[in-house]
């Protein structure tokens, strides 16, 4: 999860801002991969094996 956040911060504030042409697709793919890493890490940390969503959601 930390690697995904670091990659997203690098994409937002780092050298890829100058990438033009086909390299912008690489930047887009890296952004999607870092978003997936953050989401996947959060799902692993806050795993809900029953899938009921908790009592507060049911009400």
N, CA, C and O atoms as a GROMACS GRO file, in nm:
protein
  236
    1UNK      N    1   0.083  -0.117   0.000
    1UNK     CA    2   0.000   0.000   0.000
    1UNK      C    3   0.088   0.124   0.000
    1UNK      O    4   0.058   0.222  -0.069
    2UNK      N    5   0.195   0.120   0.077
    2UNK     CA    6   0.287   0.234   0.082
    2UNK      C    7   0.355   0.256  -0.053
    2UNK      O    8   0.378   0.370  -0.093
    3UNK      N    9   0.387   0.147  -0.121
    3UNK     CA   10   0.449   0.160  -0.254
    3UNK      C   11   0.352   0.222  -0.353
    3UNK      O   12   0.393   0.300  -0.439
    4UNK      N   13   0.225   0.188  -0.343
    4UNK     CA   14   0.124   0.249  -0.430
    4UNK      C   15   0.109   0.397  -0.406
    4UNK      O   16   0.095   0.475  -0.500
    5UNK      N   17   0.110   0.436  -0.279
    5UNK     CA   18   0.100   0.579  -0.245
    5UNK      C   19   0.223   0.653  -0.294
    5UNK      O   20   0.212   0.764  -0.346
    6UNK      N   21   0.342   0.592  -0.277
    6UNK     CA   22   0.465   0.656  -0.323
    6UNK      C   23   0.466   0.672  -0.475
    6UNK      O   24   0.507   0.776  -0.526
    7UNK      N   25   0.421   0.570  -0.546
    7UNK     CA   26   0.417   0.578  -0.692
    7UNK      C   27   0.316   0.684  -0.738
    7UNK      O   28   0.342   0.759  -0.832
    8UNK      N   29   0.202   0.690  -0.671
    8UNK     CA   30   0.101   0.791  -0.707
    8UNK      C   31   0.153   0.932  -0.680
    8UNK      O   32   0.129   1.023  -0.760
    9UNK      N   33   0.223   0.951  -0.570
    9UNK     CA   34   0.280   1.083  -0.540
    9UNK      C   35   0.387   1.120  -0.643
    9UNK      O   36   0.396   1.235  -0.685
   10UNK      N   37   0.469   1.022  -0.682
   10UNK     CA   38   0.571   1.048  -0.783
   10UNK      C   39   0.507   1.085  -0.916
   10UNK      O   40   0.556   1.174  -0.987
   11UNK      N   41   0.398   1.015  -0.952
   11UNK     CA   42   0.330   1.046  -1.077
   11UNK      C   43   0.266   1.184  -1.074
   11UNK      O   44   0.261   1.253  -1.175
   12UNK      N   45   0.217   1.224  -0.957
   12UNK     CA   46   0.150   1.354  -0.947
   12UNK      C   47   0.248   1.470  -0.942
   12UNK      O   48   0.221   1.576  -0.999
   13UNK      N   49   0.361   1.451  -0.875
   13UNK     CA   50   0.451   1.564  -0.851
   13UNK      C   51   0.588   1.550  -0.915
   13UNK      O   52   0.668   1.644  -0.910
   14UNK      N   53   0.619   1.436  -0.976
   14UNK     CA   54   0.755   1.410  -1.022
   14UNK      C   55   0.777   1.433  -1.170
   14UNK      O   56   0.698   1.501  -1.235
   15UNK      N   57   0.885   1.376  -1.223
   15UNK     CA   58   0.925   1.396  -1.362
   15UNK      C   59   0.824   1.352  -1.468
   15UNK      O   60   0.830   1.405  -1.579
   16UNK      N   61   0.731   1.258  -1.441
   16UNK     CA   62   0.640   1.217  -1.549
   16UNK      C   63   0.552   1.329  -1.602
   16UNK      O   64   0.484   1.310  -1.702
   17UNK      N   65   0.550   1.445  -1.538
   17UNK     CA   66   0.469   1.555  -1.589
   17UNK      C   67   0.518   1.600  -1.727
   17UNK      O   68   0.442   1.658  -1.804
   18UNK      N   69   0.645   1.572  -1.758
   18UNK     CA   70   0.701   1.610  -1.887
   18UNK      C   71   0.683   1.503  -1.994
   18UNK      O   72   0.719   1.525  -2.109
   19UNK      N   73   0.628   1.387  -1.958
   19UNK     CA   74   0.611   1.278  -2.054
   19UNK      C   75   0.504   1.316  -2.155
   19UNK      O   76   0.393   1.356  -2.118
   20UNK      N   77   0.537   1.304  -2.281
   20UNK     CA   78   0.443   1.338  -2.388
   20UNK      C   79   0.435   1.224  -2.488
   20UNK      O   80   0.519   1.134  -2.487
   21UNK      N   81   0.336   1.227  -2.572
   21UNK     CA   82   0.320   1.125  -2.674
   21UNK      C   83   0.278   0.991  -2.615
   21UNK      O   84   0.193   0.987  -2.526
   22UNK      N   85   0.338   0.882  -2.663
   22UNK     CA   86   0.297   0.750  -2.614
   22UNK      C   87   0.334   0.726  -2.468
   22UNK      O   88   0.275   0.638  -2.403
   23UNK      N   89   0.428   0.800  -2.415
   23UNK     CA   90   0.468   0.781  -2.276
   23UNK      C   91   0.357   0.823  -2.179
   23UNK      O   92   0.357   0.780  -2.063
   24UNK      N   93   0.265   0.905  -2.223
   24UNK     CA   94   0.155   0.942  -2.134
   24UNK      C   95   0.065   0.823  -2.106
   24UNK      O   96   0.000   0.818  -2.001
   25UNK      N   97   0.060   0.726  -2.199
   25UNK     CA   98  -0.014   0.602  -2.173
   25UNK      C   99   0.054   0.517  -2.067
   25UNK      O  100  -0.012   0.450  -1.988
   26UNK      N  101   0.187   0.520  -2.066
   26UNK     CA  102   0.262   0.451  -1.961
   26UNK      C  103   0.233   0.516  -1.827
   26UNK      O  104   0.214   0.447  -1.727
   27UNK      N  105   0.228   0.648  -1.825
   27UNK     CA  106   0.195   0.719  -1.701
   27UNK      C  107   0.055   0.684  -1.654
   27UNK      O  108   0.032   0.665  -1.535
   28UNK      N  109  -0.039   0.674  -1.747
   28UNK     CA  110  -0.176   0.638  -1.713
   28UNK      C  111  -0.181   0.496  -1.656
   28UNK      O  112  -0.251   0.471  -1.558
   29UNK      N  113  -0.108   0.403  -1.718
   29UNK     CA  114  -0.103   0.264  -1.669
   29UNK      C  115  -0.040   0.257  -1.531
   29UNK      O  116  -0.087   0.182  -1.446
   30UNK      N  117   0.065   0.334  -1.507
   30UNK     CA  118   0.126   0.337  -1.374
   30UNK      C  119   0.030   0.394  -1.271
   30UNK      O  120   0.026   0.348  -1.157
   31UNK      N  121  -0.048   0.493  -1.311
   31UNK     CA  122  -0.148   0.549  -1.220
   31UNK      C  123  -0.255   0.447  -1.184
   31UNK      O  124  -0.296   0.438  -1.069
   32UNK      N  125  -0.301   0.371  -1.284
   32UNK     CA  126  -0.399   0.267  -1.256
   32UNK      C  127  -0.341   0.157  -1.167
   32UNK      O  128  -0.409   0.107  -1.077
   33UNK      N  129  -0.215   0.120  -1.193
   33UNK     CA  130  -0.152   0.017  -1.111
   33UNK      C  131  -0.132   0.063  -0.967
   33UNK      O  132  -0.151  -0.016  -0.874
   34UNK      N  133  -0.096   0.188  -0.947
   34UNK     CA  134  -0.078   0.238  -0.811
   34UNK      C  135  -0.213   0.248  -0.739
   34UNK      O  136  -0.221   0.222  -0.620
   35UNK      N  137  -0.318   0.287  -0.811
   35UNK     CA  138  -0.451   0.289  -0.751
   35UNK      C  139  -0.495   0.148  -0.712
   35UNK      O  140  -0.556   0.128  -0.607
   36UNK      N  141  -0.466   0.052  -0.797
   36UNK     CA  142  -0.496  -0.087  -0.766
   36UNK      C  143  -0.418  -0.139  -0.646
   36UNK      O  144  -0.471  -0.215  -0.565
   37UNK      N  145  -0.291  -0.098  -0.635
   37UNK     CA  146  -0.210  -0.140  -0.521
   37UNK      C  147  -0.264  -0.081  -0.391
   37UNK      O  148  -0.266  -0.150  -0.288
   38UNK      N  149  -0.307   0.043  -0.394
   38UNK     CA  150  -0.363   0.106  -0.274
   38UNK      C  151  -0.495   0.038  -0.236
   38UNK      O  152  -0.516   0.006  -0.119
   39UNK      N  153  -0.581   0.014  -0.334
   39UNK     CA  154  -0.710  -0.052  -0.309
   39UNK      C  155  -0.690  -0.194  -0.259
   39UNK      O  156  -0.755  -0.237  -0.164
   40UNK      N  157  -0.601  -0.267  -0.324
   40UNK     CA  158  -0.574  -0.405  -0.282
   40UNK      C  159  -0.516  -0.414  -0.143
   40UNK      O  160  -0.551  -0.502  -0.065
   41UNK      N  161  -0.426  -0.322  -0.110
   41UNK     CA  162  -0.368  -0.320   0.024
   41UNK      C  163  -0.472  -0.288   0.130
   41UNK      O  164  -0.472  -0.348   0.238
   42UNK      N  165  -0.561  -0.195   0.099
   42UNK     CA  166  -0.667  -0.163   0.195
   42UNK      C  167  -0.762  -0.280   0.214
   42UNK      O  168  -0.809  -0.305   0.325
   43UNK      N  169  -0.791  -0.352   0.105
   43UNK     CA  170  -0.880  -0.470   0.118
   43UNK      C  171  -0.813  -0.580   0.199
   43UNK      O  172  -0.881  -0.652   0.272
   44UNK      N  173  -0.681  -0.594   0.186
   44UNK     CA  174  -0.612  -0.696   0.265
   44UNK      C  175  -0.608  -0.658   0.413
   44UNK      O  176  -0.619  -0.745   0.499
   45UNK      N  177  -0.592  -0.530   0.442
   45UNK     CA  178  -0.585  -0.486   0.581
   45UNK      C  179  -0.723  -0.494   0.647
   45UNK      O  180  -0.734  -0.542   0.760
   46UNK      N  181  -0.827  -0.447   0.578
   46UNK     CA  182  -0.962  -0.443   0.634
   46UNK      C  183  -1.048  -0.552   0.572
   46UNK      O  184  -1.154  -0.524   0.516
   47UNK      N  185  -1.003  -0.675   0.581
   47UNK     CA  186  -1.068  -0.788   0.518
   47UNK      C  187  -1.193  -0.826   0.596
   47UNK      O  188  -1.188  -0.834   0.719
   48UNK      N  189  -1.304  -0.851   0.528
   48UNK     CA  190  -1.430  -0.892   0.591
   48UNK      C  191  -1.470  -1.027   0.532
   48UNK      O  192  -1.534  -1.031   0.427
   49UNK      N  193  -1.433  -1.138   0.598
   49UNK     CA  194  -1.459  -1.270   0.539
   49UNK      C  195  -1.607  -1.305   0.525
   49UNK      O  196  -1.643  -1.380   0.434
   50UNK      N  197  -1.694  -1.254   0.611
   50UNK     CA  198  -1.838  -1.285   0.602
   50UNK      C  199  -1.903  -1.207   0.490
   50UNK      O  200  -1.999  -1.255   0.430
   51UNK      N  201  -1.854  -1.088   0.460
   51UNK     CA  202  -1.911  -1.007   0.354
   51UNK      C  203  -2.042  -0.942   0.392
   51UNK      O  204  -2.115  -0.896   0.304
   52UNK      N  205  -2.074  -0.936   0.523
   52UNK     CA  206  -2.201  -0.876   0.562
   52UNK      C  207  -2.193  -0.724   0.572
   52UNK      O  208  -2.297  -0.658   0.578
   53UNK      N  209  -2.074  -0.667   0.575
   53UNK     CA  210  -2.060  -0.523   0.579
   53UNK      C  211  -2.077  -0.462   0.716
   53UNK      O  212  -2.067  -0.340   0.729
   54UNK      N  213  -2.102  -0.540   0.817
   54UNK     CA  214  -2.118  -0.488   0.951
   54UNK      C  215  -2.264  -0.461   0.986
   54UNK      O  216  -2.349  -0.455   0.897
   55UNK      N  217  -2.291  -0.444   1.113
   55UNK     CA  218  -2.428  -0.423   1.160
   55UNK      C  219  -2.479  -0.285   1.123
   55UNK      O  220  -2.599  -0.267   1.101
   56UNK      N  221  -2.391  -0.186   1.116
   56UNK     CA  222  -2.433  -0.049   1.087
   56UNK      C  223  -2.484  -0.038   0.943
   56UNK      O  224  -2.573   0.042   0.915
   57UNK      N  225  -2.430  -0.116   0.852
   57UNK     CA  226  -2.473  -0.109   0.713
   57UNK      C  227  -2.610  -0.174   0.695
   57UNK      O  228  -2.688  -0.131   0.610
   58UNK      N  229  -2.638  -0.276   0.774
   58UNK     CA  230  -2.765  -0.349   0.760
   58UNK      C  231  -2.885  -0.266   0.804
   58UNK      O  232  -2.996  -0.291   0.758
   59UNK      N  233  -2.864  -0.169   0.889
   59UNK     CA  234  -2.977  -0.089   0.939
   59UNK      C  235  -3.013   0.024   0.848
   59UNK      O  236  -3.106   0.100   0.878
   0.00000   0.00000   0.00000
